[in-house]
Amino acid sequence: MSKKKLHIKKDDLVTVLSGQDRGKQGVVLQVFPKKNRAVVEGIHFVKRHLRPNQTGQGGVVEREGTIHISNLKKVDG
């Protein structure tokens, strides 16, 4: 079985090609090759509901969600 090579790597500067964040640029924070998805800084915010822990911290937190690799293009630089 051959391993597919991705054109996006961690710390690459990318631009979003489609979706609600089209045209925005950001740095890749994480890549998930098996799922063909990546987390980009400042792109695709989602709300996560966190259960309170022993320190009492909990509630709704916004953080970056994953975006499909096909919607990203590496910026030359």
N, CA, C and O atoms as a GROMACS GRO file, in nm:
protein
  308
    1MET      N    1   0.083  -0.117   0.000
    1MET     CA    2   0.000   0.000   0.000
    1MET      C    3   0.089   0.124   0.000
    1MET      O    4   0.178   0.137   0.084
    2SER      N    5   0.064   0.215  -0.093
    2SER     CA    6   0.148   0.334  -0.102
    2SER      C    7   0.094   0.444  -0.012
    2SER      O    8  -0.027   0.457   0.008
    3LYS      N    9   0.184   0.523   0.041
    3LYS     CA   10   0.146   0.632   0.129
    3LYS      C   11   0.129   0.758   0.046
    3LYS      O   12   0.218   0.794  -0.031
    4LYS      N   13   0.017   0.826   0.060
    4LYS     CA   14  -0.010   0.946  -0.016
    4LYS      C   15   0.068   1.064   0.043
    4LYS      O   16   0.070   1.083   0.164
    5LYS      N   17   0.131   1.141  -0.044
    5LYS     CA   18   0.211   1.255   0.000
    5LYS      C   19   0.126   1.381  -0.006
    5LYS      O   20   0.062   1.409  -0.108
    6LEU      N   21   0.125   1.456   0.102
    6LEU     CA   22   0.047   1.580   0.108
    6LEU      C   23   0.133   1.699   0.068
    6LEU      O   24   0.254   1.700   0.091
    7HIS      N   25   0.069   1.799   0.009
    7HIS     CA   26   0.142   1.918  -0.031
    7HIS      C   27   0.145   2.023   0.080
    7HIS      O   28   0.210   2.127   0.065
    8ILE      N   29   0.075   1.999   0.189
    8ILE     CA   30   0.069   2.092   0.302
    8ILE      C   31   0.142   2.028   0.421
    8ILE      O   32   0.122   1.911   0.451
    9LYS      N   33   0.226   2.108   0.488
    9LYS     CA   34   0.297   2.061   0.606
    9LYS      C   35   0.278   2.162   0.719
    9LYS      O   36   0.231   2.274   0.697
   10LYS      N   37   0.315   2.122   0.839
   10LYS     CA   38   0.308   2.211   0.954
   10LYS      C   39   0.397   2.333   0.932
   10LYS      O   40   0.505   2.321   0.874
   11ASP      N   41   0.352   2.449   0.977
   11ASP     CA   42   0.422   2.578   0.968
   11ASP      C   43   0.423   2.637   0.828
   11ASP      O   44   0.492   2.736   0.805
   12ASP      N   45   0.348   2.580   0.731
   12ASP     CA   46   0.335   2.639   0.598
   12ASP      C   47   0.235   2.753   0.603
   12ASP      O   48   0.139   2.748   0.679
   13LEU      N   49   0.257   2.855   0.523
   13LEU     CA   50   0.160   2.964   0.507
   13LEU      C   51   0.066   2.923   0.394
   13LEU      O   52   0.110   2.895   0.283
   14VAL      N   53  -0.064   2.921   0.423
   14VAL     CA   54  -0.162   2.876   0.325
   14VAL      C   55  -0.273   2.980   0.311
   14VAL      O   56  -0.293   3.064   0.398
   15THR      N   57  -0.344   2.972   0.199
   15THR     CA   58  -0.463   3.052   0.177
   15THR      C   59  -0.581   2.958   0.155
   15THR      O   60  -0.565   2.850   0.099
   16VAL      N   61  -0.699   3.000   0.198
   16VAL     CA   62  -0.819   2.918   0.187
   16VAL      C   63  -0.884   2.944   0.052
   16VAL      O   64  -0.906   3.059   0.014
   17LEU      N   65  -0.915   2.836  -0.021
   17LEU     CA   66  -0.971   2.847  -0.155
   17LEU      C   67  -1.123   2.852  -0.158
   17LEU      O   68  -1.180   2.914  -0.247
   18SER      N   69  -1.190   2.788  -0.061
   18SER     CA   70  -1.336   2.787  -0.063
   18SER      C   71  -1.390   2.782   0.078
   18SER      O   72  -1.318   2.752   0.173
   19GLY      N   73  -1.518   2.813   0.092
   19GLY     CA   74  -1.584   2.814   0.221
   19GLY      C   75  -1.602   2.955   0.274
   19GLY      O   76  -1.574   3.052   0.204
   20GLN      N   77  -1.649   2.965   0.396
   20GLN     CA   78  -1.680   3.096   0.454
   20GLN      C   79  -1.554   3.179   0.479
   20GLN      O   80  -1.564   3.302   0.490
   21ASP      N   81  -1.438   3.116   0.489
   21ASP     CA   82  -1.312   3.187   0.513
   21ASP      C   83  -1.229   3.201   0.386
   21ASP      O   84  -1.107   3.218   0.394
   22ARG      N   85  -1.293   3.195   0.269
   22ARG     CA   86  -1.223   3.204   0.140
   22ARG      C   87  -1.140   3.333   0.132
   22ARG      O   88  -1.188   3.442   0.164
   23GLY      N   89  -1.014   3.317   0.088
   23GLY     CA   90  -0.926   3.432   0.070
   23GLY      C   91  -0.839   3.463   0.192
   23GLY      O   92  -0.743   3.538   0.180
   24LYS      N   93  -0.872   3.406   0.307
   24LYS     CA   94  -0.793   3.433   0.428
   24LYS      C   95  -0.666   3.349   0.426
   24LYS      O   96  -0.660   3.242   0.366
   25GLN      N   97  -0.563   3.401   0.493
   25GLN     CA   98  -0.435   3.330   0.503
   25GLN      C   99  -0.405   3.298   0.648
   25GLN      O  100  -0.449   3.368   0.739
   26GLY      N  101  -0.330   3.190   0.669
   26GLY     CA  102  -0.290   3.151   0.803
   26GLY      C  103  -0.180   3.048   0.799
   26GLY      O  104  -0.146   2.996   0.693
   27VAL      N  105  -0.125   3.018   0.916
   27VAL     CA  106  -0.017   2.921   0.930
   27VAL      C  107  -0.077   2.788   0.976
   27VAL      O  108  -0.164   2.785   1.064
   28VAL      N  109  -0.031   2.680   0.917
   28VAL     CA  110  -0.081   2.546   0.953
   28VAL      C  111  -0.026   2.508   1.091
   28VAL      O  112   0.095   2.509   1.113
   29LEU      N  113  -0.117   2.474   1.183
   29LEU     CA  114  -0.077   2.435   1.318
   29LEU      C  115  -0.063   2.285   1.332
   29LEU      O  116   0.027   2.238   1.403
   30GLN      N  117  -0.151   2.208   1.265
   30GLN     CA  118  -0.151   2.062   1.274
   30GLN      C  119  -0.198   2.005   1.142
   30GLN      O  120  -0.278   2.068   1.072
   31VAL      N  121  -0.149   1.886   1.108
   31VAL     CA  122  -0.194   1.816   0.987
   31VAL      C  123  -0.234   1.674   1.026
   31VAL      O  124  -0.165   1.608   1.104
   32PHE      N  125  -0.347   1.628   0.972
   32PHE     CA  126  -0.396   1.493   0.995
   32PHE      C  127  -0.398   1.421   0.860
   32PHE      O  128  -0.500   1.425   0.791
   33PRO      N  129  -0.288   1.354   0.822
   33PRO     CA  130  -0.276   1.294   0.689
   33PRO      C  131  -0.379   1.184   0.661
   33PRO      O  132  -0.426   1.172   0.548
   34LYS      N  133  -0.415   1.105   0.761
   34LYS     CA  134  -0.512   0.998   0.738
   34LYS      C  135  -0.650   1.051   0.706
   34LYS      O  136  -0.726   0.987   0.633
   35LYS      N  137  -0.683   1.168   0.759
   35LYS     CA  138  -0.814   1.229   0.734
   35LYS      C  139  -0.809   1.336   0.625
   35LYS      O  140  -0.913   1.390   0.588
   36ASN      N  141  -0.689   1.368   0.574
   36ASN     CA  142  -0.669   1.474   0.474
   36ASN      C  143  -0.723   1.608   0.524
   36ASN      O  144  -0.788   1.681   0.450
   37ARG      N  145  -0.695   1.640   0.650
   37ARG     CA  146  -0.743   1.765   0.708
   37ARG      C  147  -0.629   1.835   0.782
   37ARG      O  148  -0.529   1.773   0.817
   38ALA      N  149  -0.647   1.966   0.803
   38ALA     CA  150  -0.545   2.045   0.872
   38ALA      C  151  -0.612   2.150   0.959
   38ALA      O  152  -0.726   2.189   0.934
   39VAL      N  153  -0.541   2.195   1.062
   39VAL     CA  154  -0.586   2.305   1.147
   39VAL      C  155  -0.501   2.426   1.111
   39VAL      O  156  -0.378   2.421   1.114
   40VAL      N  157  -0.569   2.535   1.075
   40VAL     CA  158  -0.500   2.657   1.032
   40VAL      C  159  -0.531   2.768   1.133
   40VAL      O  160  -0.645   2.785   1.175
   41GLU      N  161  -0.427   2.842   1.171
   41GLU     CA  162  -0.440   2.947   1.270
   41GLU      C  163  -0.536   3.056   1.222
   41GLU      O  164  -0.517   3.114   1.115
   42GLY      N  165  -0.639   3.084   1.303
   42GLY     CA  166  -0.734   3.192   1.273
   42GLY      C  167  -0.839   3.158   1.169
   42GLY      O  168  -0.911   3.247   1.125
   43ILE      N  169  -0.849   3.032   1.128
   43ILE     CA  170  -0.944   2.990   1.024
   43ILE      C  171  -1.041   2.888   1.081
   43ILE      O  172  -1.001   2.801   1.159
   44HIS      N  173  -1.168   2.896   1.042
   44HIS     CA  174  -1.273   2.799   1.074
   44HIS      C  175  -1.288   2.778   1.224
   44HIS      O  176  -1.253   2.671   1.276
   45PHE      N  177  -1.338   2.879   1.293
   45PHE     CA  178  -1.361   2.867   1.437
   45PHE      C  179  -1.489   2.788   1.463
   45PHE      O  180  -1.591   2.809   1.398
   46VAL      N  181  -1.481   2.696   1.560
   46VAL     CA  182  -1.595   2.616   1.602
   46VAL      C  183  -1.610   2.631   1.752
   46VAL      O  184  -1.514   2.660   1.823
   47LYS      N  185  -1.732   2.611   1.801
   47LYS     CA  186  -1.759   2.620   1.945
   47LYS      C  187  -1.754   2.482   2.006
   47LYS      O  188  -1.819   2.390   1.957
   48ARG      N  189  -1.678   2.468   2.113
   48ARG     CA  190  -1.667   2.342   2.186
   48ARG      C  191  -1.727   2.362   2.324
   48ARG      O  192  -1.696   2.460   2.392
   49HIS      N  193  -1.812   2.271   2.366
   49HIS     CA  194  -1.872   2.276   2.500
   49HIS      C  195  -1.786   2.191   2.593
   49HIS      O  196  -1.776   2.070   2.576
   50LEU      N  197  -1.724   2.256   2.691
   50LEU     CA  198  -1.634   2.187   2.782
   50LEU      C  199  -1.701   2.164   2.917
   50LEU      O  200  -1.764   2.254   2.973
   51ARG      N  201  -1.685   2.043   2.967
   51ARG     CA  202  -1.738   2.009   3.099
   51ARG      C  203  -1.649   2.072   3.205
   51ARG      O  204  -1.527   2.072   3.191
   52PRO      N  205  -1.707   2.127   3.311
   52PRO     CA  206  -1.623   2.184   3.417
   52PRO      C  207  -1.532   2.080   3.481
   52PRO      O  208  -1.574   1.968   3.507
   53ASN      N  209  -1.408   2.119   3.506
   53ASN     CA  210  -1.314   2.028   3.573
   53ASN      C  211  -1.304   2.068   3.720
   53ASN      O  212  -1.385   2.147   3.767
   54GLN      N  213  -1.208   2.016   3.793
   54GLN     CA  214  -1.198   2.040   3.937
   54GLN      C  215  -1.173   2.187   3.970
   54GLN      O  216  -1.208   2.232   4.079
   55THR      N  217  -1.111   2.262   3.878
   55THR     CA  218  -1.086   2.403   3.905
   55THR      C  219  -1.207   2.489   3.873
   55THR      O  220  -1.204   2.610   3.894
   56GLY      N  221  -1.314   2.427   3.821
   56GLY     CA  222  -1.437   2.501   3.791
   56GLY      C  223  -1.440   2.560   3.652
   56GLY      O  224  -1.536   2.628   3.616
   57GLN      N  225  -1.339   2.534   3.571
   57GLN     CA  226  -1.334   2.589   3.436
   57GLN      C  227  -1.423   2.505   3.344
   57GLN      O  228  -1.415   2.382   3.344
   58GLY      N  229  -1.505   2.570   3.268
   58GLY     CA  230  -1.593   2.501   3.175
   58GLY      C  231  -1.666   2.603   3.090
   58GLY      O  232  -1.633   2.722   3.094
   59GLY      N  233  -1.763   2.558   3.013
   59GLY     CA  234  -1.842   2.649   2.932
   59GLY      C  235  -1.816   2.629   2.784
   59GLY      O  236  -1.765   2.526   2.742
   60VAL      N  237  -1.851   2.732   2.707
   60VAL     CA  238  -1.837   2.726   2.561
   60VAL      C  239  -1.709   2.798   2.521
   60VAL      O  240  -1.688   2.914   2.556
   61VAL      N  241  -1.622   2.727   2.447
   61VAL     CA  242  -1.493   2.782   2.405
   61VAL      C  243  -1.485   2.778   2.254
   61VAL      O  244  -1.523   2.678   2.192
   62GLU      N  245  -1.436   2.885   2.192
   62GLU     CA  246  -1.415   2.886   2.047
   62GLU      C  247  -1.270   2.852   2.018
   62GLU      O  248  -1.179   2.908   2.080
   63ARG      N  249  -1.248   2.760   1.923
   63ARG     CA  250  -1.112   2.725   1.882
   63ARG      C  251  -1.116   2.688   1.734
   63ARG      O  252  -1.223   2.670   1.676
   64GLU      N  253  -0.998   2.677   1.674
   64GLU     CA  254  -0.989   2.644   1.532
   64GLU      C  255  -1.032   2.500   1.508
   64GLU      O  256  -0.994   2.409   1.582
   65GLY      N  257  -1.112   2.479   1.404
   65GLY     CA  258  -1.151   2.345   1.363
   65GLY      C  259  -1.068   2.302   1.244
   65GLY      O  260  -0.985   2.379   1.194
   66THR      N  261  -1.090   2.180   1.199
   66THR     CA  262  -1.013   2.130   1.085
   66THR      C  263  -1.077   2.174   0.954
   66THR      O  264  -1.197   2.200   0.947
   67ILE      N  265  -0.995   2.182   0.851
   67ILE     CA  266  -1.041   2.215   0.716
   67ILE      C  267  -0.976   2.115   0.621
   67ILE      O  268  -0.862   2.073   0.642
   68HIS      N  269  -1.048   2.079   0.517
   68HIS     CA  270  -0.997   1.977   0.425
   68HIS      C  271  -0.879   2.033   0.345
   68HIS      O  272  -0.876   2.150   0.307
   69ILE      N  273  -0.781   1.946   0.321
   69ILE     CA  274  -0.658   1.985   0.251
   69ILE      C  275  -0.687   2.040   0.112
   69ILE      O  276  -0.617   2.129   0.064
   70SER      N  277  -0.790   1.989   0.046
   70SER     CA  278  -0.821   2.034  -0.091
   70SER      C  279  -0.868   2.178  -0.094
   70SER      O  280  -0.870   2.240  -0.201
   71ASN      N  281  -0.906   2.234   0.020
   71ASN     CA  282  -0.948   2.374   0.026
   71ASN      C  283  -0.834   2.469   0.062
   71ASN      O  284  -0.857   2.588   0.085
   72LEU      N  285  -0.713   2.416   0.068
   72LEU     CA  286  -0.597   2.497   0.104
   72LEU      C  287  -0.497   2.502  -0.011
   72LEU      O  288  -0.481   2.405  -0.084
   73LYS      N  289  -0.429   2.616  -0.025
   73LYS     CA  290  -0.324   2.630  -0.126
   73LYS      C  291  -0.204   2.693  -0.057
   73LYS      O  292  -0.216   2.794   0.014
   74LYS      N  293  -0.086   2.633  -0.078
   74LYS     CA  294   0.037   2.684  -0.018
   74LYS      C  295   0.074   2.817  -0.083
   74LYS      O  296   0.067   2.830  -0.206
   75VAL      N  297   0.113   2.916  -0.002
   75VAL     CA  298   0.152   3.047  -0.052
   75VAL      C  299   0.302   3.046  -0.077
   75VAL      O  300   0.380   3.008   0.011
   76ASP      N  301   0.343   3.088  -0.196
   76ASP     CA  302   0.486   3.096  -0.226
   76ASP      C  303   0.547   3.210  -0.149
   76ASP      O  304   0.487   3.318  -0.138
   77GLY      N  305   0.665   3.188  -0.095
   77GLY     CA  306   0.725   3.295  -0.017
   77GLY      C  307   0.859   3.264   0.018
   77GLY      O  308   0.926   3.342   0.084
   0.00000   0.00000   0.00000
